[in-house]
């Protein structure tokens, strides 16, 4: 019996990836969450971070936000910002990081925005290492 489940990452424009996976780790507001076959049903929101997909190989995607649903061994991630790490160049990382650091300095941002920007900055700095 296979230990894999179905994963789809979808943006408003297209299907980013549809594959089977042994494990997926997502950056949720509750913390990093690992999902394996047979996980309880779940609906949650993504915070900025890395989605780690493990099967025969490992794939990593940077996301800023989105929603996640896991039901009947099908994981559906809806996000407008998923980018596979190996396709992001250093200039794009620098632009994203500079933009997030500038927004974080604005006095009128909400606590939620401050939380999300902090995770975005931390993630982008870790990617660029």
C-alpha positions as CSV (number, residue, x, y, z in Angstrom):
1,X,0.0,0.0,0.0
2,X,1.4,3.4,-1.0
3,X,2.2,6.0,1.6
4,X,1.7,8.8,-0.9
5,X,-1.1,11.3,-1.3
6,X,-2.1,13.8,-4.0
7,X,-0.8,17.4,-3.9
8,X,-1.9,20.4,-6.0
9,X,-0.6,23.9,-5.8
10,X,-2.9,26.2,-7.7
11,X,-2.6,30.0,-8.5
12,X,-5.3,32.1,-10.1
13,X,-3.5,31.8,-13.4
14,X,-2.5,28.2,-13.6
15,X,-1.7,24.9,-12.0
16,X,1.7,25.2,-10.5
17,X,2.2,21.6,-9.6
18,X,0.2,18.4,-9.4
19,X,2.1,15.4,-8.0
20,X,2.1,12.7,-5.4
21,X,4.0,13.2,-2.2
22,X,5.2,11.3,0.8
23,X,5.3,14.4,3.0
24,X,4.6,18.1,2.7
25,X,5.6,20.7,5.2
26,X,3.7,23.9,5.1
27,X,4.3,27.3,6.8
28,X,0.9,27.9,8.6
29,X,0.0,30.6,11.0
30,X,0.0,27.9,13.7
31,X,3.7,27.0,12.8
32,X,5.3,24.6,10.4
33,X,3.0,21.7,9.9
34,X,4.0,18.3,8.4
35,X,1.3,16.4,6.4
36,X,1.5,12.7,5.7
37,X,-1.0,10.3,4.2
38,X,-3.9,9.8,6.5
39,X,-3.6,13.2,8.2
40,X,-6.8,14.5,9.8
41,X,-8.9,16.8,7.6
42,X,-7.5,20.3,7.7
43,X,-8.2,23.8,6.6
44,X,-5.7,26.5,7.4
45,X,-3.9,29.6,6.1
46,X,-0.4,30.0,5.0
47,X,2.1,32.6,6.3
48,X,5.2,33.5,4.3
49,X,7.7,30.6,4.2
50,X,8.8,27.5,2.3
51,X,6.6,24.6,1.3
52,X,8.7,21.5,1.3
53,X,7.5,18.6,-0.8
54,X,9.2,15.2,-0.3
55,X,8.8,12.3,-2.6
56,X,11.6,10.6,-4.6
57,X,13.2,14.1,-4.6
58,X,12.6,17.3,-2.6
59,X,11.0,20.4,-4.1
60,X,10.7,23.7,-2.3
61,X,8.4,26.6,-3.0
62,X,8.4,30.1,-1.5
63,X,4.9,31.4,-0.7
64,X,3.7,34.6,0.9
65,X,0.1,33.5,1.7
66,X,-2.7,31.2,0.7
67,X,-5.1,28.6,1.9
68,X,-4.7,24.9,2.5
69,X,-7.2,22.1,2.5
70,X,-6.4,18.5,3.3
71,X,-9.2,15.9,2.9
72,X,-9.4,12.3,1.7
73,X,-5.6,12.2,1.1
74,X,-5.8,15.2,-1.2
75,X,-3.8,18.4,-0.3
76,X,-4.9,21.5,-2.1
77,X,-2.9,24.7,-1.7
78,X,-4.3,27.9,-3.2
79,X,-1.8,30.8,-3.5
80,X,-0.9,33.5,-5.9
81,X,2.8,33.6,-4.8
82,X,4.3,30.1,-5.1
83,X,7.7,30.1,-6.7
84,X,10.0,27.1,-6.9
85,X,13.2,28.1,-5.1
86,X,15.5,26.9,-7.9
87,X,13.8,29.4,-10.3
88,X,14.2,32.5,-8.2
89,X,17.3,34.5,-9.0
90,X,19.3,36.7,-6.6
91,X,18.0,40.0,-8.1
92,X,14.4,38.9,-7.6
93,X,15.2,38.0,-4.0
94,X,16.8,41.3,-3.3
95,X,13.8,43.2,-4.7
96,X,11.4,41.2,-2.6
97,X,13.5,41.6,0.5
98,X,14.0,45.4,0.0
99,X,10.3,45.8,-0.6
100,X,9.4,43.9,2.6
101,X,11.9,45.7,4.7
102,X,10.6,49.1,3.5
103,X,7.0,48.1,4.2
104,X,7.9,46.9,7.7
105,X,9.3,50.4,8.6
106,X,5.9,52.1,7.8
107,X,4.2,53.2,11.0
108,X,0.7,52.6,9.9
109,X,0.9,48.8,9.2
110,X,-1.2,46.5,11.2
111,X,0.1,43.8,13.6
112,X,-1.0,41.1,11.1
113,X,1.0,42.8,8.3
114,X,4.0,43.2,10.7
115,X,3.8,39.5,11.5
116,X,3.6,38.5,7.9
117,X,6.4,40.8,6.8
118,X,8.7,39.6,9.6
119,X,8.3,36.0,8.4
120,X,8.7,37.0,4.7
121,X,12.0,38.8,5.5
122,X,13.3,35.9,7.6
123,X,12.5,33.4,4.8
124,X,14.0,35.6,2.1
125,X,17.2,36.0,4.1
126,X,17.4,32.2,4.6
127,X,16.9,31.6,0.9
128,X,19.6,34.0,-0.1
129,X,22.2,32.3,2.1
